[in-house]
Amino acid sequence: MEGHDGPLAPAAGLTRRVCYHPRASPQEVTNPVNPILAIGQILLSIALVVAILLQARGTGLSGTFGGDSAVYRSRRGVERRLWQFTIVLLVLWIFFALVSFIFVT
């Protein structure tokens, strides 16, 4: 039995298979991801993470595990706008993900 370039002695009951690797022409090569959509989705992801982190109510570990003793209060002013901005970023991120999925298929 020799390497890929040389003849291959057939074993009992096996036939020789030839492996072809056609080289694609530049017209046939397609880019599966639109770079504008990919960059937009990355930027939206970063902005969404920052917006979520800015909404931290409690400080320290007590706020992380629900030890915040503040009663429920409604969001006002900047806090409310940041909440709305986070929702808009989330909707835009989902829109970019769906559009990039549709363009790939």
C-alpha positions as CSV (number, residue, x, y, z in Angstrom):
1,M,0.0,0.0,0.0
2,E,1.5,3.3,-1.0
3,G,0.6,6.9,-0.2
4,H,-2.1,9.1,-1.8
5,D,-0.2,9.7,-5.0
6,G,0.7,6.2,-5.8
7,P,-1.4,3.1,-6.7
8,L,-3.3,1.4,-4.0
9,A,-3.5,-2.3,-3.9
10,P,-7.1,-3.3,-3.4
11,A,-7.8,-5.3,-0.3
12,A,-10.2,-8.3,-0.3
13,G,-13.6,-7.0,-1.3
14,L,-12.6,-3.3,-1.3
15,T,-12.4,-1.0,-4.4
16,R,-10.3,2.0,-4.8
17,R,-11.9,5.4,-4.2
18,V,-10.4,8.5,-5.8
19,C,-10.7,11.7,-3.8
20,Y,-11.2,14.8,-5.8
21,H,-10.8,18.3,-4.4
22,P,-12.1,20.7,-7.0
23,R,-10.8,24.2,-6.7
24,A,-13.5,26.8,-6.6
25,S,-13.3,29.7,-9.0
26,P,-13.5,33.2,-7.5
27,Q,-17.1,33.6,-8.8
28,E,-18.2,30.5,-6.9
29,V,-16.8,31.5,-3.5
30,T,-19.4,33.2,-1.4
31,N,-18.9,35.0,1.9
32,P,-21.4,33.4,4.3
33,V,-21.5,36.5,6.6
34,N,-22.3,40.1,5.6
35,P,-19.5,42.1,7.2
36,I,-21.7,45.1,7.9
37,L,-24.2,43.0,9.7
38,A,-21.5,41.2,11.7
39,I,-19.8,44.4,12.8
40,G,-23.2,45.9,13.6
41,Q,-24.1,42.9,15.7
42,I,-20.8,43.0,17.6
43,L,-21.2,46.7,18.4
44,L,-24.8,46.2,19.5
45,S,-23.6,43.3,21.7
46,I,-21.0,45.5,23.4
47,A,-23.5,48.3,23.9
48,L,-26.1,45.9,25.3
49,V,-23.6,44.5,27.8
50,V,-22.7,48.0,28.9
51,A,-26.3,49.1,29.2
52,I,-27.1,46.0,31.3
53,L,-24.2,46.6,33.6
54,L,-25.1,50.2,34.1
55,Q,-28.4,49.1,35.6
56,A,-26.9,47.4,38.6
57,R,-29.1,48.3,41.6
58,G,-27.2,46.8,44.5
59,T,-23.5,47.2,45.3
60,G,-21.4,44.4,46.5
61,L,-22.4,40.7,47.0
62,S,-25.5,41.5,49.0
63,G,-27.1,43.2,45.9
64,T,-26.0,40.2,43.8
65,F,-27.9,37.7,45.9
66,G,-30.9,39.8,46.5
67,G,-29.9,41.2,49.9
68,D,-30.9,44.7,48.8
69,S,-33.3,46.1,51.5
70,A,-34.9,48.7,49.2
71,V,-38.6,48.4,48.6
72,Y,-39.9,48.3,45.0
73,R,-39.8,51.6,43.3
74,S,-40.5,52.8,39.8
75,R,-37.8,53.8,37.5
76,R,-37.5,57.6,37.0
77,G,-35.4,59.9,34.9
78,V,-32.1,58.5,33.6
79,E,-32.9,55.0,35.0
80,R,-36.1,54.8,33.0
81,R,-34.4,56.0,29.8
82,L,-31.5,53.5,30.3
83,W,-34.1,50.7,30.6
84,Q,-35.9,51.8,27.4
85,F,-32.5,52.1,25.6
86,T,-31.6,48.6,26.7
87,I,-34.9,47.3,25.3
88,V,-34.3,49.1,22.0
89,L,-30.7,47.7,21.8
90,L,-32.1,44.2,22.4
91,V,-34.7,44.5,19.7
92,L,-32.1,45.8,17.3
93,W,-29.7,43.0,18.2
94,I,-32.5,40.4,17.5
95,F,-33.3,42.1,14.2
96,F,-29.6,42.0,13.1
97,A,-29.4,38.3,14.0
98,L,-32.5,37.5,12.0
99,V,-31.5,39.5,9.0
100,S,-28.0,37.9,9.0
101,F,-29.6,34.5,9.3
102,I,-32.0,35.2,6.4
103,F,-29.1,36.5,4.2
104,V,-27.0,33.4,4.8
105,T,-29.7,30.9,3.9
